[in-house]
C-alpha cells in the first residue's frame, strides 16, 4: 500500500471519528492541538488503525505519534509482509 493510500484511509477515519471536513486533513494535523483529542479518543483511534491496517501499534510507539504524517510514516514502515 502506498503512502497516499495509507493517508487516504487515515483521513477517512479521522473525518468520521472526529467530525472534521475531509479536505481540511493534512500531514501536519495534530491530534491534540488541532482535533482536541483526549487520551480516550486517541486510544480508540489507534485501535481502529490496528484493525484497518492489520498492524500492532505498541503503547510506547503510539505515544510518539502526534501528527497525521507521523501516523502515515509509521503505518508505511510497519505494513504486514514488508519485513
PDB file with SEQRES, HELIX, SHEET and CRYST1 records, atoms N, CA, C and O in Angstrom:
SEQRES   1 A   83  UNK UNK UNK UNK UNK UNK UNK UNK UNK UNK UNK UNK UNK          
SEQRES   2 A   83  UNK UNK UNK UNK UNK UNK UNK UNK UNK UNK UNK UNK UNK          
SEQRES   3 A   83  UNK UNK UNK UNK UNK UNK UNK UNK UNK UNK UNK UNK UNK          
SEQRES   4 A   83  UNK UNK UNK UNK UNK UNK UNK UNK UNK UNK UNK UNK UNK          
SEQRES   5 A   83  UNK UNK UNK UNK UNK UNK UNK UNK UNK UNK UNK UNK UNK          
SEQRES   6 A   83  UNK UNK UNK UNK UNK UNK UNK UNK UNK UNK UNK UNK UNK          
SEQRES   7 A   83  UNK UNK UNK UNK UNK                                          
HELIX    1 AA1 UNK A    3  UNK A   17  1                                  15    
HELIX    2 AA2 UNK A   22  UNK A   24  5                                   3    
HELIX    3 AA3 UNK A   39  UNK A   53  1                                  15    
HELIX    4 AA4 UNK A   59  UNK A   62  1                                   4    
HELIX    5 AA5 UNK A   68  UNK A   77  1                                  10    
CRYST1    1.000    1.000    1.000  90.00  90.00  90.00 P 1           1          
ATOM      1  N   UNK A   1       0.853  -1.177   0.000  1.00  0.00           N  
ATOM      2  CA  UNK A   1       0.000   0.000   0.000  1.00  0.00           C  
ATOM      3  C   UNK A   1       0.902   1.245   0.000  1.00  0.00           C  
ATOM      4  O   UNK A   1       1.873   1.316   0.753  1.00  0.00           O  
ATOM      5  N   UNK A   2       0.575   2.198  -0.833  1.00  0.00           N  
ATOM      6  CA  UNK A   2       1.391   3.409  -0.928  1.00  0.00           C  
ATOM      7  C   UNK A   2       1.073   4.361   0.227  1.00  0.00           C  
ATOM      8  O   UNK A   2       0.062   4.216   0.914  1.00  0.00           O  
ATOM      9  N   UNK A   3       1.955   5.328   0.420  1.00  0.00           N  
ATOM     10  CA  UNK A   3       1.718   6.325   1.469  1.00  0.00           C  
ATOM     11  C   UNK A   3       0.449   7.122   1.181  1.00  0.00           C  
ATOM     12  O   UNK A   3      -0.274   7.488   2.108  1.00  0.00           O  
ATOM     13  N   UNK A   4       0.173   7.392  -0.076  1.00  0.00           N  
ATOM     14  CA  UNK A   4      -1.041   8.132  -0.441  1.00  0.00           C  
ATOM     15  C   UNK A   4      -2.292   7.328  -0.072  1.00  0.00           C  
ATOM     16  O   UNK A   4      -3.271   7.889   0.420  1.00  0.00           O  
ATOM     17  N   UNK A   5      -2.255   6.021  -0.310  1.00  0.00           N  
ATOM     18  CA  UNK A   5      -3.393   5.168   0.040  1.00  0.00           C  
ATOM     19  C   UNK A   5      -3.577   5.104   1.557  1.00  0.00           C  
ATOM     20  O   UNK A   5      -4.698   5.137   2.065  1.00  0.00           O  
ATOM     21  N   UNK A   6      -2.452   5.012   2.264  1.00  0.00           N  
ATOM     22  CA  UNK A   6      -2.500   4.997   3.733  1.00  0.00           C  
ATOM     23  C   UNK A   6      -3.084   6.313   4.236  1.00  0.00           C  
ATOM     24  O   UNK A   6      -3.966   6.315   5.095  1.00  0.00           O  
ATOM     25  N   UNK A   7      -2.595   7.430   3.702  1.00  0.00           N  
ATOM     26  CA  UNK A   7      -3.107   8.747   4.100  1.00  0.00           C  
ATOM     27  C   UNK A   7      -4.614   8.833   3.875  1.00  0.00           C  
ATOM     28  O   UNK A   7      -5.351   9.302   4.742  1.00  0.00           O  
ATOM     29  N   UNK A   8      -5.065   8.378   2.710  1.00  0.00           N  
ATOM     30  CA  UNK A   8      -6.493   8.458   2.390  1.00  0.00           C  
ATOM     31  C   UNK A   8      -7.340   7.674   3.391  1.00  0.00           C  
ATOM     32  O   UNK A   8      -8.386   8.151   3.833  1.00  0.00           O  
ATOM     33  N   UNK A   9      -6.891   6.481   3.745  1.00  0.00           N  
ATOM     34  CA  UNK A   9      -7.647   5.671   4.719  1.00  0.00           C  
ATOM     35  C   UNK A   9      -7.664   6.341   6.091  1.00  0.00           C  
ATOM     36  O   UNK A   9      -8.698   6.389   6.757  1.00  0.00           O  
ATOM     37  N   UNK A  10      -6.506   6.857   6.504  1.00  0.00           N  
ATOM     38  CA  UNK A  10      -6.421   7.529   7.812  1.00  0.00           C  
ATOM     39  C   UNK A  10      -7.284   8.791   7.807  1.00  0.00           C  
ATOM     40  O   UNK A  10      -7.985   9.068   8.781  1.00  0.00           O  
ATOM     41  N   UNK A  11      -7.236   9.548   6.723  1.00  0.00           N  
ATOM     42  CA  UNK A  11      -8.040  10.766   6.631  1.00  0.00           C  
ATOM     43  C   UNK A  11      -9.531  10.449   6.709  1.00  0.00           C  
ATOM     44  O   UNK A  11     -10.296  11.187   7.330  1.00  0.00           O  
ATOM     45  N   UNK A  12      -9.940   9.352   6.079  1.00  0.00           N  
ATOM     46  CA  UNK A  12     -11.343   8.948   6.151  1.00  0.00           C  
ATOM     47  C   UNK A  12     -11.742   8.602   7.586  1.00  0.00           C  
ATOM     48  O   UNK A  12     -12.828   8.969   8.037  1.00  0.00           O  
ATOM     49  N   UNK A  13     -10.867   7.898   8.298  1.00  0.00           N  
ATOM     50  CA  UNK A  13     -11.133   7.545   9.696  1.00  0.00           C  
ATOM     51  C   UNK A  13     -11.260   8.810  10.543  1.00  0.00           C  
ATOM     52  O   UNK A  13     -12.183   8.940  11.348  1.00  0.00           O  
ATOM     53  N   UNK A  14     -10.325   9.738  10.353  1.00  0.00           N  
ATOM     54  CA  UNK A  14     -10.329  10.977  11.135  1.00  0.00           C  
ATOM     55  C   UNK A  14     -11.572  11.811  10.831  1.00  0.00           C  
ATOM     56  O   UNK A  14     -12.205  12.338  11.745  1.00  0.00           O  
ATOM     57  N   UNK A  15     -11.917  11.929   9.565  1.00  0.00           N  
ATOM     58  CA  UNK A  15     -13.093  12.712   9.180  1.00  0.00           C  
ATOM     59  C   UNK A  15     -14.343  12.154   9.857  1.00  0.00           C  
ATOM     60  O   UNK A  15     -15.194  12.908  10.328  1.00  0.00           O  
ATOM     61  N   UNK A  16     -14.444  10.842   9.900  1.00  0.00           N  
ATOM     62  CA  UNK A  16     -15.605  10.193  10.502  1.00  0.00           C  
ATOM     63  C   UNK A  16     -15.573  10.268  12.029  1.00  0.00           C  
ATOM     64  O   UNK A  16     -16.559  10.655  12.656  1.00  0.00           O  
ATOM     65  N   UNK A  17     -14.453   9.901  12.615  1.00  0.00           N  
ATOM     66  CA  UNK A  17     -14.343   9.818  14.075  1.00  0.00           C  
ATOM     67  C   UNK A  17     -14.355  11.191  14.745  1.00  0.00           C  
ATOM     68  O   UNK A  17     -14.980  11.362  15.791  1.00  0.00           O  
ATOM     69  N   UNK A  18     -13.672  12.168  14.152  1.00  0.00           N  
ATOM     70  CA  UNK A  18     -13.544  13.483  14.782  1.00  0.00           C  
ATOM     71  C   UNK A  18     -14.431  14.548  14.130  1.00  0.00           C  
ATOM     72  O   UNK A  18     -14.358  15.727  14.477  1.00  0.00           O  
ATOM     73  N   UNK A  19     -15.267  14.119  13.185  1.00  0.00           N  
ATOM     74  CA  UNK A  19     -16.192  15.025  12.508  1.00  0.00           C  
ATOM     75  C   UNK A  19     -15.474  16.253  11.949  1.00  0.00           C  
ATOM     76  O   UNK A  19     -15.843  17.395  12.223  1.00  0.00           O  
ATOM     77  N   UNK A  20     -14.438  15.979  11.159  1.00  0.00           N  
ATOM     78  CA  UNK A  20     -13.632  17.023  10.533  1.00  0.00           C  
ATOM     79  C   UNK A  20     -13.871  16.959   9.031  1.00  0.00           C  
ATOM     80  O   UNK A  20     -14.024  15.877   8.463  1.00  0.00           O  
ATOM     81  N   UNK A  21     -13.901  18.125   8.390  1.00  0.00           N  
ATOM     82  CA  UNK A  21     -14.032  18.176   6.939  1.00  0.00           C  
ATOM     83  C   UNK A  21     -12.842  17.444   6.321  1.00  0.00           C  
ATOM     84  O   UNK A  21     -11.691  17.749   6.632  1.00  0.00           O  
ATOM     85  N   UNK A  22     -13.117  16.495   5.464  1.00  0.00           N  
ATOM     86  CA  UNK A  22     -12.069  15.663   4.850  1.00  0.00           C  
ATOM     87  C   UNK A  22     -11.015  16.520   4.151  1.00  0.00           C  
ATOM     88  O   UNK A  22      -9.832  16.181   4.172  1.00  0.00           O  
ATOM     89  N   UNK A  23     -11.428  17.615   3.538  1.00  0.00           N  
ATOM     90  CA  UNK A  23     -10.496  18.490   2.819  1.00  0.00           C  
ATOM     91  C   UNK A  23      -9.563  19.260   3.752  1.00  0.00           C  
ATOM     92  O   UNK A  23      -8.550  19.797   3.305  1.00  0.00           O  
ATOM     93  N   UNK A  24      -9.893  19.320   5.033  1.00  0.00           N  
ATOM     94  CA  UNK A  24      -9.069  20.051   5.996  1.00  0.00           C  
ATOM     95  C   UNK A  24      -7.966  19.178   6.588  1.00  0.00           C  
ATOM     96  O   UNK A  24      -7.145  19.666   7.365  1.00  0.00           O  
ATOM     97  N   UNK A  25      -7.937  17.918   6.238  1.00  0.00           N  
ATOM     98  CA  UNK A  25      -6.967  16.982   6.822  1.00  0.00           C  
ATOM     99  C   UNK A  25      -5.698  16.976   5.986  1.00  0.00           C  
ATOM    100  O   UNK A  25      -5.730  16.780   4.771  1.00  0.00           O  
ATOM    101  N   UNK A  26      -4.566  17.199   6.675  1.00  0.00           N  
ATOM    102  CA  UNK A  26      -3.267  17.171   6.006  1.00  0.00           C  
ATOM    103  C   UNK A  26      -2.232  16.532   6.927  1.00  0.00           C  
ATOM    104  O   UNK A  26      -2.532  16.195   8.072  1.00  0.00           O  
ATOM    105  N   UNK A  27      -1.014  16.368   6.418  1.00  0.00           N  
ATOM    106  CA  UNK A  27       0.061  15.684   7.167  1.00  0.00           C  
ATOM    107  C   UNK A  27       0.400  16.357   8.489  1.00  0.00           C  
ATOM    108  O   UNK A  27       0.830  15.692   9.432  1.00  0.00           O  
ATOM    109  N   UNK A  28       0.211  17.665   8.567  1.00  0.00           N  
ATOM    110  CA  UNK A  28       0.609  18.409   9.763  1.00  0.00           C  
ATOM    111  C   UNK A  28      -0.472  18.469  10.840  1.00  0.00           C  
ATOM    112  O   UNK A  28      -0.232  18.993  11.928  1.00  0.00           O  
ATOM    113  N   UNK A  29      -1.648  17.943  10.548  1.00  0.00           N  
ATOM    114  CA  UNK A  29      -2.750  17.973  11.510  1.00  0.00           C  
ATOM    115  C   UNK A  29      -2.336  17.245  12.793  1.00  0.00           C  
ATOM    116  O   UNK A  29      -1.915  16.089  12.757  1.00  0.00           O  
ATOM    117  N   UNK A  30      -2.462  17.938  13.915  1.00  0.00           N  
ATOM    118  CA  UNK A  30      -2.041  17.400  15.209  1.00  0.00           C  
ATOM    119  C   UNK A  30      -3.270  16.925  15.986  1.00  0.00           C  
ATOM    120  O   UNK A  30      -4.262  17.644  16.097  1.00  0.00           O  
ATOM    121  N   UNK A  31      -3.190  15.713  16.517  1.00  0.00           N  
ATOM    122  CA  UNK A  31      -4.336  15.115  17.207  1.00  0.00           C  
ATOM    123  C   UNK A  31      -4.790  15.927  18.416  1.00  0.00           C  
ATOM    124  O   UNK A  31      -5.980  16.190  18.586  1.00  0.00           O  
ATOM    125  N   UNK A  32      -3.836  16.319  19.250  1.00  0.00           N  
ATOM    126  CA  UNK A  32      -4.199  17.020  20.481  1.00  0.00           C  
ATOM    127  C   UNK A  32      -4.514  18.492  20.236  1.00  0.00           C  
ATOM    128  O   UNK A  32      -5.491  19.018  20.769  1.00  0.00           O  
ATOM    129  N   UNK A  33      -3.699  19.148  19.440  1.00  0.00           N  
ATOM    130  CA  UNK A  33      -3.865  20.583  19.223  1.00  0.00           C  
ATOM    131  C   UNK A  33      -4.982  20.904  18.233  1.00  0.00           C  
ATOM    132  O   UNK A  33      -5.808  21.777  18.498  1.00  0.00           O  
ATOM    133  N   UNK A  34      -5.015  20.214  17.103  1.00  0.00           N  
ATOM    134  CA  UNK A  34      -5.975  20.553  16.055  1.00  0.00           C  
ATOM    135  C   UNK A  34      -7.309  19.825  16.189  1.00  0.00           C  
ATOM    136  O   UNK A  34      -8.356  20.368  15.837  1.00  0.00           O  
ATOM    137  N   UNK A  35      -7.270  18.605  16.695  1.00  0.00           N  
ATOM    138  CA  UNK A  35      -8.501  17.821  16.819  1.00  0.00           C  
ATOM    139  C   UNK A  35      -9.043  17.800  18.238  1.00  0.00           C  
ATOM    140  O   UNK A  35     -10.136  17.295  18.491  1.00  0.00           O  
ATOM    141  N   UNK A  36      -8.258  18.361  19.171  1.00  0.00           N  
ATOM    142  CA  UNK A  36      -8.664  18.385  20.571  1.00  0.00           C  
ATOM    143  C   UNK A  36      -8.979  16.977  21.075  1.00  0.00           C  
ATOM    144  O   UNK A  36      -9.910  16.779  21.856  1.00  0.00           O  
ATOM    145  N   UNK A  37      -8.190  16.003  20.617  1.00  0.00           N  
ATOM    146  CA  UNK A  37      -8.405  14.607  21.003  1.00  0.00           C  
ATOM    147  C   UNK A  37      -7.843  14.364  22.400  1.00  0.00           C  
ATOM    148  O   UNK A  37      -6.704  14.724  22.697  1.00  0.00           O  
ATOM    149  N   UNK A  38      -8.660  13.748  23.250  1.00  0.00           N  
ATOM    150  CA  UNK A  38      -8.149  13.365  24.563  1.00  0.00           C  
ATOM    151  C   UNK A  38      -7.558  11.962  24.473  1.00  0.00           C  
ATOM    152  O   UNK A  38      -7.563  11.353  23.403  1.00  0.00           O  
ATOM    153  N   UNK A  39      -7.053  11.451  25.583  1.00  0.00           N  
ATOM    154  CA  UNK A  39      -6.367  10.155  25.555  1.00  0.00           C  
ATOM    155  C   UNK A  39      -7.304   9.019  25.146  1.00  0.00           C  
ATOM    156  O   UNK A  39      -6.878   8.088  24.462  1.00  0.00           O  
ATOM    157  N   UNK A  40      -8.553   9.080  25.549  1.00  0.00           N  
ATOM    158  CA  UNK A  40      -9.503   8.027  25.174  1.00  0.00           C  
ATOM    159  C   UNK A  40      -9.779   8.082  23.673  1.00  0.00           C  
ATOM    160  O   UNK A  40      -9.814   7.046  23.009  1.00  0.00           O  
ATOM    161  N   UNK A  41      -9.974   9.286  23.137  1.00  0.00           N  
ATOM    162  CA  UNK A  41     -10.168   9.433  21.687  1.00  0.00           C  
ATOM    163  C   UNK A  41      -8.989   8.839  20.928  1.00  0.00           C  
ATOM    164  O   UNK A  41      -9.162   8.137  19.932  1.00  0.00           O  
ATOM    165  N   UNK A  42      -7.799   9.131  21.410  1.00  0.00           N  
ATOM    166  CA  UNK A  42      -6.602   8.684  20.702  1.00  0.00           C  
ATOM    167  C   UNK A  42      -6.454   7.171  20.783  1.00  0.00           C  
ATOM    168  O   UNK A  42      -6.101   6.537  19.788  1.00  0.00           O  
ATOM    169  N   UNK A  43      -6.715   6.582  21.940  1.00  0.00           N  
ATOM    170  CA  UNK A  43      -6.628   5.123  22.087  1.00  0.00           C  
ATOM    171  C   UNK A  43      -7.618   4.443  21.137  1.00  0.00           C  
ATOM    172  O   UNK A  43      -7.274   3.464  20.476  1.00  0.00           O  
ATOM    173  N   UNK A  44      -8.834   4.958  21.072  1.00  0.00           N  
ATOM    174  CA  UNK A  44      -9.832   4.394  20.161  1.00  0.00           C  
ATOM    175  C   UNK A  44      -9.390   4.532  18.709  1.00  0.00           C  
ATOM    176  O   UNK A  44      -9.608   3.632  17.899  1.00  0.00           O  
ATOM    177  N   UNK A  45      -8.770   5.658  18.384  1.00  0.00           N  
ATOM    178  CA  UNK A  45      -8.250   5.870  17.034  1.00  0.00           C  
ATOM    179  C   UNK A  45      -7.150   4.860  16.708  1.00  0.00           C  
ATOM    180  O   UNK A  45      -7.131   4.289  15.618  1.00  0.00           O  
ATOM    181  N   UNK A  46      -6.244   4.642  17.645  1.00  0.00           N  
ATOM    182  CA  UNK A  46      -5.149   3.678  17.440  1.00  0.00           C  
ATOM    183  C   UNK A  46      -5.718   2.273  17.242  1.00  0.00           C  
ATOM    184  O   UNK A  46      -5.255   1.536  16.372  1.00  0.00           O  
ATOM    185  N   UNK A  47      -6.710   1.903  18.035  1.00  0.00           N  
ATOM    186  CA  UNK A  47      -7.335   0.582  17.873  1.00  0.00           C  
ATOM    187  C   UNK A  47      -7.961   0.440  16.485  1.00  0.00           C  
ATOM    188  O   UNK A  47      -7.872  -0.620  15.866  1.00  0.00           O  
ATOM    189  N   UNK A  48      -8.589   1.503  16.003  1.00  0.00           N  
ATOM    190  CA  UNK A  48      -9.173   1.466  14.667  1.00  0.00           C  
ATOM    191  C   UNK A  48      -8.089   1.357  13.594  1.00  0.00           C  
ATOM    192  O   UNK A  48      -8.270   0.667  12.590  1.00  0.00           O  
ATOM    193  N   UNK A  49      -6.968   2.037  13.808  1.00  0.00           N  
ATOM    194  CA  UNK A  49      -5.838   1.909  12.878  1.00  0.00           C  
ATOM    195  C   UNK A  49      -5.341   0.472  12.832  1.00  0.00           C  
ATOM    196  O   UNK A  49      -5.085  -0.072  11.758  1.00  0.00           O  
ATOM    197  N   UNK A  50      -5.206  -0.138  14.006  1.00  0.00           N  
ATOM    198  CA  UNK A  50      -4.729  -1.525  14.070  1.00  0.00           C  
ATOM    199  C   UNK A  50      -5.657  -2.455  13.288  1.00  0.00           C  
ATOM    200  O   UNK A  50      -5.195  -3.334  12.561  1.00  0.00           O  
ATOM    201  N   UNK A  51      -6.954  -2.258  13.440  1.00  0.00           N  
ATOM    202  CA  UNK A  51      -7.923  -3.078  12.703  1.00  0.00           C  
ATOM    203  C   UNK A  51      -7.851  -2.813  11.208  1.00  0.00           C  
ATOM    204  O   UNK A  51      -7.846  -3.747  10.406  1.00  0.00           O  
ATOM    205  N   UNK A  52      -7.798  -1.557  10.837  1.00  0.00           N  
ATOM    206  CA  UNK A  52      -7.813  -1.170   9.422  1.00  0.00           C  
ATOM    207  C   UNK A  52      -6.577  -1.655   8.679  1.00  0.00           C  
ATOM    208  O   UNK A  52      -6.670  -2.115   7.541  1.00  0.00           O  
ATOM    209  N   UNK A  53      -5.408  -1.552   9.330  1.00  0.00           N  
ATOM    210  CA  UNK A  53      -4.154  -1.858   8.648  1.00  0.00           C  
ATOM    211  C   UNK A  53      -3.534  -3.190   9.075  1.00  0.00           C  
ATOM    212  O   UNK A  53      -2.417  -3.509   8.667  1.00  0.00           O  
ATOM    213  N   UNK A  54      -4.242  -3.964   9.886  1.00  0.00           N  
ATOM    214  CA  UNK A  54      -3.723  -5.249  10.377  1.00  0.00           C  
ATOM    215  C   UNK A  54      -2.319  -5.079  10.952  1.00  0.00           C  
ATOM    216  O   UNK A  54      -1.413  -5.865  10.678  1.00  0.00           O  
ATOM    217  N   UNK A  55      -2.169  -4.037  11.751  1.00  0.00           N  
ATOM    218  CA  UNK A  55      -0.876  -3.718  12.346  1.00  0.00           C  
ATOM    219  C   UNK A  55      -1.039  -3.658  13.859  1.00  0.00           C  
ATOM    220  O   UNK A  55      -2.134  -3.424  14.372  1.00  0.00           O  
ATOM    221  N   UNK A  56       0.058  -3.871  14.557  1.00  0.00           N  
ATOM    222  CA  UNK A  56       0.037  -3.718  16.002  1.00  0.00           C  
ATOM    223  C   UNK A  56       0.879  -2.495  16.351  1.00  0.00           C  
ATOM    224  O   UNK A  56       2.042  -2.394  15.962  1.00  0.00           O  
ATOM    225  N   UNK A  57       0.275  -1.572  17.090  1.00  0.00           N  
ATOM    226  CA  UNK A  57       0.969  -0.353  17.478  1.00  0.00           C  
ATOM    227  C   UNK A  57       1.126  -0.385  18.990  1.00  0.00           C  
ATOM    228  O   UNK A  57       0.141  -0.332  19.726  1.00  0.00           O  
ATOM    229  N   UNK A  58       2.372  -0.473  19.451  1.00  0.00           N  
ATOM    230  CA  UNK A  58       2.606  -0.535  20.894  1.00  0.00           C  
ATOM    231  C   UNK A  58       2.215   0.786  21.547  1.00  0.00           C  
ATOM    232  O   UNK A  58       2.204   1.831  20.895  1.00  0.00           O  
ATOM    233  N   UNK A  59       1.898   0.733  22.832  1.00  0.00           N  
ATOM    234  CA  UNK A  59       1.563   1.955  23.566  1.00  0.00           C  
ATOM    235  C   UNK A  59       2.714   2.948  23.497  1.00  0.00           C  
ATOM    236  O   UNK A  59       2.507   4.153  23.355  1.00  0.00           O  
ATOM    237  N   UNK A  60       3.935   2.421  23.599  1.00  0.00           N  
ATOM    238  CA  UNK A  60       5.128   3.280  23.557  1.00  0.00           C  
ATOM    239  C   UNK A  60       5.230   3.997  22.210  1.00  0.00           C  
ATOM    240  O   UNK A  60       5.527   5.190  22.164  1.00  0.00           O  
ATOM    241  N   UNK A  61       4.985   3.271  21.115  1.00  0.00           N  
ATOM    242  CA  UNK A  61       5.027   3.885  19.788  1.00  0.00           C  
ATOM    243  C   UNK A  61       3.875   4.864  19.610  1.00  0.00           C  
ATOM    244  O   UNK A  61       4.062   5.947  19.055  1.00  0.00           O  
ATOM    245  N   UNK A  62       2.695   4.498  20.072  1.00  0.00           N  
ATOM    246  CA  UNK A  62       1.515   5.357  19.912  1.00  0.00           C  
ATOM    247  C   UNK A  62       1.723   6.712  20.579  1.00  0.00           C  
ATOM    248  O   UNK A  62       1.265   7.732  20.065  1.00  0.00           O  
ATOM    249  N   UNK A  63       2.410   6.728  21.719  1.00  0.00           N  
ATOM    250  CA  UNK A  63       2.661   7.982  22.436  1.00  0.00           C  
ATOM    251  C   UNK A  63       3.496   8.959  21.622  1.00  0.00           C  
ATOM    252  O   UNK A  63       3.447  10.166  21.859  1.00  0.00           O  
ATOM    253  N   UNK A  64       4.267   8.444  20.656  1.00  0.00           N  
ATOM    254  CA  UNK A  64       5.146   9.283  19.844  1.00  0.00           C  
ATOM    255  C   UNK A  64       4.448   9.825  18.602  1.00  0.00           C  
ATOM    256  O   UNK A  64       5.011  10.659  17.893  1.00  0.00           O  
ATOM    257  N   UNK A  65       3.228   9.359  18.330  1.00  0.00           N  
ATOM    258  CA  UNK A  65       2.508   9.769  17.130  1.00  0.00           C  
ATOM    259  C   UNK A  65       1.647  10.986  17.437  1.00  0.00           C  
ATOM    260  O   UNK A  65       0.655  10.892  18.160  1.00  0.00           O  
ATOM    261  N   UNK A  66       2.031  12.118  16.886  1.00  0.00           N  
ATOM    262  CA  UNK A  66       1.326  13.367  17.162  1.00  0.00           C  
ATOM    263  C   UNK A  66       0.590  13.931  15.959  1.00  0.00           C  
ATOM    264  O   UNK A  66      -0.441  14.586  16.112  1.00  0.00           O  
ATOM    265  N   UNK A  67       1.113  13.680  14.755  1.00  0.00           N  
ATOM    266  CA  UNK A  67       0.504  14.251  13.549  1.00  0.00           C  
ATOM    267  C   UNK A  67       0.074  13.139  12.596  1.00  0.00           C  
ATOM    268  O   UNK A  67       0.495  11.989  12.725  1.00  0.00           O  
ATOM    269  N   UNK A  68      -0.760  13.503  11.655  1.00  0.00           N  
ATOM    270  CA  UNK A  68      -1.211  12.543  10.648  1.00  0.00           C  
ATOM    271  C   UNK A  68      -0.006  12.011   9.867  1.00  0.00           C  
ATOM    272  O   UNK A  68       0.078  10.814   9.591  1.00  0.00           O  
ATOM    273  N   UNK A  69       0.914  12.891   9.516  1.00  0.00           N  
ATOM    274  CA  UNK A  69       2.109  12.477   8.779  1.00  0.00           C  
ATOM    275  C   UNK A  69       2.912  11.425   9.525  1.00  0.00           C  
ATOM    276  O   UNK A  69       3.411  10.479   8.915  1.00  0.00           O  
ATOM    277  N   UNK A  70       3.044  11.580  10.841  1.00  0.00           N  
ATOM    278  CA  UNK A  70       3.776  10.599  11.646  1.00  0.00           C  
ATOM    279  C   UNK A  70       3.064   9.249  11.637  1.00  0.00           C  
ATOM    280  O   UNK A  70       3.708   8.201  11.591  1.00  0.00           O  
ATOM    281  N   UNK A  71       1.741   9.279  11.681  1.00  0.00           N  
ATOM    282  CA  UNK A  71       0.972   8.032  11.642  1.00  0.00           C  
ATOM    283  C   UNK A  71       1.134   7.353  10.283  1.00  0.00           C  
ATOM    284  O   UNK A  71       1.325   6.138  10.215  1.00  0.00           O  
ATOM    285  N   UNK A  72       1.057   8.132   9.200  1.00  0.00           N  
ATOM    286  CA  UNK A  72       1.232   7.579   7.854  1.00  0.00           C  
ATOM    287  C   UNK A  72       2.611   6.929   7.736  1.00  0.00           C  
ATOM    288  O   UNK A  72       2.725   5.807   7.243  1.00  0.00           O  
ATOM    289  N   UNK A  73       3.654   7.621   8.183  1.00  0.00           N  
ATOM    290  CA  UNK A  73       5.016   7.077   8.121  1.00  0.00           C  
ATOM    291  C   UNK A  73       5.133   5.799   8.945  1.00  0.00           C  
ATOM    292  O   UNK A  73       5.766   4.833   8.518  1.00  0.00           O  
ATOM    293  N   UNK A  74       4.521   5.797  10.124  1.00  0.00           N  
ATOM    294  CA  UNK A  74       4.582   4.618  10.999  1.00  0.00           C  
ATOM    295  C   UNK A  74       3.893   3.423  10.332  1.00  0.00           C  
ATOM    296  O   UNK A  74       4.461   2.333  10.266  1.00  0.00           O  
ATOM    297  N   UNK A  75       2.688   3.630   9.845  1.00  0.00           N  
ATOM    298  CA  UNK A  75       1.952   2.534   9.196  1.00  0.00           C  
ATOM    299  C   UNK A  75       2.714   2.052   7.966  1.00  0.00           C  
ATOM    300  O   UNK A  75       2.807   0.848   7.727  1.00  0.00           O  
ATOM    301  N   UNK A  76       3.255   2.974   7.190  1.00  0.00           N  
ATOM    302  CA  UNK A  76       4.018   2.608   5.995  1.00  0.00           C  
ATOM    303  C   UNK A  76       5.217   1.738   6.351  1.00  0.00           C  
ATOM    304  O   UNK A  76       5.521   0.776   5.646  1.00  0.00           O  
ATOM    305  N   UNK A  77       5.894   2.070   7.437  1.00  0.00           N  
ATOM    306  CA  UNK A  77       7.087   1.323   7.851  1.00  0.00           C  
ATOM    307  C   UNK A  77       6.755  -0.008   8.506  1.00  0.00           C  
ATOM    308  O   UNK A  77       7.615  -0.885   8.591  1.00  0.00           O  
ATOM    309  N   UNK A  78       5.515  -0.174   8.972  1.00  0.00           N  
ATOM    310  CA  UNK A  78       5.139  -1.392   9.712  1.00  0.00           C  
ATOM    311  C   UNK A  78       4.040  -2.200   9.030  1.00  0.00           C  
ATOM    312  O   UNK A  78       3.262  -2.884   9.694  1.00  0.00           O  
ATOM    313  N   UNK A  79       3.979  -2.119   7.715  1.00  0.00           N  
ATOM    314  CA  UNK A  79       2.967  -2.889   6.998  1.00  0.00           C  
ATOM    315  C   UNK A  79       3.290  -4.379   7.070  1.00  0.00           C  
ATOM    316  O   UNK A  79       4.450  -4.778   6.966  1.00  0.00           O  
ATOM    317  N   UNK A  80       2.251  -5.197   7.248  1.00  0.00           N  
ATOM    318  CA  UNK A  80       2.479  -6.642   7.275  1.00  0.00           C  
ATOM    319  C   UNK A  80       3.116  -7.114   5.969  1.00  0.00           C  
ATOM    320  O   UNK A  80       2.720  -6.686   4.885  1.00  0.00           O  
ATOM    321  N   UNK A  81       4.101  -7.994   6.082  1.00  0.00           N  
ATOM    322  CA  UNK A  81       4.744  -8.534   4.903  1.00  0.00           C  
ATOM    323  C   UNK A  81       5.844  -7.668   4.329  1.00  0.00           C  
ATOM    324  O   UNK A  81       6.450  -8.028   3.319  1.00  0.00           O  
ATOM    325  N   UNK A  82       6.115  -6.528   4.954  1.00  0.00           N  
ATOM    326  CA  UNK A  82       7.163  -5.634   4.451  1.00  0.00           C  
ATOM    327  C   UNK A  82       8.471  -5.796   5.216  1.00  0.00           C  
ATOM    328  O   UNK A  82       9.268  -4.861   5.287  1.00  0.00           O  
ATOM    329  N   UNK A  83       8.685  -6.916   5.759  1.00  0.00           N  
ATOM    330  CA  UNK A  83       9.897  -7.131   6.555  1.00  0.00           C  
ATOM    331  C   UNK A  83      11.037  -7.570   5.671  1.00  0.00           C  
ATOM    332  O   UNK A  83      12.143  -7.800   6.160  1.00  0.00           O  
TER     333      UNK A  83                                                      
END                                                                             
